[in-house]
Amino acid sequence: MITLPHLGASTLEAEENCAIMAVNQLMDHLQNGNITNTVNFPDIYMERESPYRVAVANANVPNILGQISTSMAKAGLNIHNMINKSRGENDRHWSMWTARYNSMYWMKLPGSLVY
């Protein structure tokens, strides 16, 4: 990931504020998957509602979200919330899911451990 904020002003204060903004946005993306002020993706924000989050940059093709959701279900994850956005019809999408483990599901899997 490369952050190159456009500096509309060349004062020391403006440069410092842009650096702080870029670091905060990068931290939010790495910790939560949220995207702000990018060229290639839309702004996207989802509250952190569960301990697990999956974020995927995906092409706009039929059934891709269904395949990801099915894979999550097979892993015992119950989807709690989901968001999928793009800038346009042919652009890449940014999808996020928050999920919770279904402990009853894990107890039924052979060889699984429930803590």
C-alpha positions as semicolon CSV with decimal commas, in nm:
position;residue;x (nm);y (nm);z (nm)
1;M;0,000;0,000;0,000
2;I;0,134;0,340;-0,094
3;T;0,000;0,660;0,059
4;L;0,070;0,975;-0,137
5;P;-0,150;1,254;-0,004
6;H;-0,191;1,551;-0,233
7;L;-0,063;1,860;-0,057
8;G;-0,285;2,155;-0,139
9;A;-0,063;2,381;0,069
10;S;0,308;2,376;0,129
11;T;0,322;2,506;0,483
12;L;0,484;2,299;0,754
13;E;0,151;2,280;0,937
14;A;-0,030;2,152;0,625
15;E;0,237;1,888;0,559
16;E;0,221;1,770;0,920
17;N;-0,161;1,751;0,912
18;C;-0,150;1,550;0,588
19;A;0,102;1,309;0,736
20;I;-0,116;1,257;1,043
21;M;-0,424;1,206;0,825
22;A;-0,245;0,951;0,603
23;V;-0,121;0,753;0,906
24;N;-0,467;0,751;1,066
25;Q;-0,632;0,633;0,744
26;L;-0,370;0,362;0,692
27;M;-0,412;0,240;1,050
28;D;-0,791;0,231;1,009
29;H;-0,752;0,028;0,690
30;L;-0,505;-0,220;0,839
31;Q;-0,703;-0,265;1,162
32;N;-1,059;-0,251;1,024
33;G;-1,052;-0,272;0,642
34;N;-1,210;0,073;0,606
35;I;-1,112;0,286;0,306
36;T;-1,106;0,666;0,293
37;N;-1,000;0,910;0,019
38;T;-0,859;0,663;-0,235
39;V;-0,843;0,685;-0,612
40;N;-0,920;0,320;-0,694
41;F;-1,188;0,230;-0,440
42;P;-1,494;0,404;-0,296
43;D;-1,501;0,528;0,061
44;I;-1,625;0,237;0,269
45;Y;-1,678;0,214;0,643
46;M;-1,828;-0,056;0,863
47;E;-1,854;-0,052;1,241
48;R;-1,656;-0,325;1,415
49;E;-1,943;-0,543;1,542
50;S;-1,761;-0,871;1,598
51;P;-1,407;-0,992;1,655
52;Y;-1,366;-1,133;1,303
53;R;-1,358;-0,937;0,979
54;V;-1,286;-1,047;0,623
55;A;-1,204;-0,783;0,360
56;V;-1,161;-0,869;-0,008
57;A;-1,090;-0,672;-0,325
58;N;-1,283;-0,862;-0,591
59;A;-1,375;-0,834;-0,957
60;N;-1,735;-0,762;-1,052
61;V;-1,824;-1,116;-1,163
62;P;-2,136;-1,323;-1,096
63;N;-2,146;-1,534;-0,778
64;I;-1,814;-1,418;-0,629
65;L;-1,986;-1,299;-0,310
66;G;-2,183;-1,624;-0,294
67;Q;-1,863;-1,828;-0,320
68;I;-1,696;-1,628;-0,042
69;S;-2,005;-1,654;0,179
70;T;-2,025;-2,029;0,121
71;S;-1,658;-2,070;0,213
72;M;-1,713;-1,873;0,533
73;A;-2,012;-2,092;0,623
74;K;-1,810;-2,409;0,563
75;A;-1,548;-2,272;0,805
76;G;-1,816;-2,228;1,073
77;L;-1,842;-1,850;1,045
78;N;-2,185;-1,690;1,075
79;I;-2,199;-1,367;0,874
80;H;-2,314;-1,085;1,100
81;N;-2,290;-0,792;0,856
82;M;-2,172;-0,730;0,501
83;I;-2,094;-0,438;0,271
84;N;-1,988;-0,436;-0,096
85;K;-1,905;-0,118;-0,290
86;S;-1,733;-0,006;-0,607
87;R;-1,677;0,323;-0,787
88;G;-1,838;0,200;-1,109
89;E;-1,974;-0,100;-1,294
90;N;-1,638;-0,218;-1,429
91;D;-1,426;-0,127;-1,127
92;R;-1,304;-0,364;-0,860
93;H;-1,528;-0,404;-0,560
94;W;-1,428;-0,383;-0,195
95;S;-1,628;-0,628;0,016
96;M;-1,623;-0,670;0,393
97;W;-1,793;-0,916;0,622
98;T;-1,807;-0,925;1,000
99;A;-1,854;-1,274;1,133
100;R;-1,886;-1,477;1,449
101;Y;-1,787;-1,836;1,508
102;N;-2,078;-2,069;1,565
103;S;-1,949;-2,267;1,865
104;M;-2,219;-2,535;1,828
105;Y;-2,097;-2,595;1,472
106;W;-1,737;-2,640;1,588
107;M;-1,841;-2,889;1,856
108;K;-1,987;-3,114;1,585
109;L;-1,675;-3,116;1,365
110;P;-1,455;-3,424;1,407
111;G;-1,123;-3,329;1,562
112;S;-1,233;-2,976;1,650
113;L;-1,159;-2,821;1,984
114;V;-1,385;-2,572;2,157
115;Y;-1,217;-2,345;2,410
